[in-house]
């Protein structure tokens, strides 16, 4: 079961755009949604979470969210230490 709430400043959709709604879900945690239909097919690049210049894909080819996704991405300086 999930609930939703209005997004706060700095919270992002899985595509990298500012979220308008946040779905609060026990299984997946808080997940932002920008409200743009099909936005996953045109994600923000470079990826706000890992810095990749290529869009993330599921093994079967559909758009995928970054494995490092969090509702609020870490600052660039904090990401440098991770690979």
C-alpha positions in Angstrom: 0.0 0.0 0.0 1.2 3.5 -0.7 0.2 7.0 0.2 1.1 10.2 -1.6 2.0 13.7 -0.5 3.0 16.9 -2.2 6.7 17.0 -3.1 9.0 19.4 -1.3 11.7 21.5 -2.9 14.7 19.4 -3.8 12.8 16.2 -4.2 13.2 14.5 -7.5 11.3 12.1 -9.8 13.1 8.9 -10.8 13.7 10.6 -14.2 15.7 13.4 -12.5 13.1 16.2 -12.8 11.6 18.0 -9.8 8.9 15.9 -8.3 5.3 17.2 -7.8 4.1 14.2 -5.8 5.9 11.8 -3.6 4.6 8.3 -3.2 5.3 6.9 0.3 5.7 3.2 0.0 7.0 0.6 2.5 8.4 -1.7 -0.1 10.3 0.9 -2.3 10.6 3.9 0.1 9.7 7.4 -0.9 9.5 7.8 -4.7 9.1 11.1 -6.5 6.9 11.6 -9.6 7.2 14.6 -11.9 3.8 14.2 -13.5 5.2 14.1 -17.0 3.9 11.0 -18.9 6.8 9.0 -20.4 9.5 11.1 -18.7 11.5 7.9 -18.0 12.1 7.7 -21.7 13.8 11.2 -21.6 15.7 11.3 -18.3 17.8 14.2 -17.1 21.4 13.6 -18.0 23.9 13.3 -16.5 22.2 11.3 -13.9 21.7 13.3 -10.7 22.6 10.3 -8.6 25.5 8.6 -10.2 26.7 11.0 -12.9 26.2 8.6 -15.8 25.8 10.3 -19.2 23.7 7.4 -20.4 20.2 6.6 -19.5 19.6 3.6 -17.1 17.9 0.6 -18.6 16.2 -2.5 -17.3 17.8 -5.8 -18.5 14.9 -6.1 -21.1 15.5 -2.6 -22.5 12.9 -0.5 -20.8 13.9 2.7 -19.0 15.1 2.1 -15.5 15.8 4.2 -12.5 19.3 4.7 -11.2 20.3 2.0 -8.7 21.5 4.9 -6.4 18.1 6.7 -6.6 17.1 8.6 -3.4 14.4 11.2 -3.2 17.1 13.9 -2.6 20.3 13.2 -4.5 23.6 13.7 -2.7 25.6 16.7 -3.6 28.2 16.3 -6.4 31.1 16.4 -3.9 29.6 13.5 -1.9 29.1 11.4 -5.1 32.8 11.7 -6.1 33.8 9.2 -3.4 31.4 6.6 -4.9 31.7 4.6 -8.1 
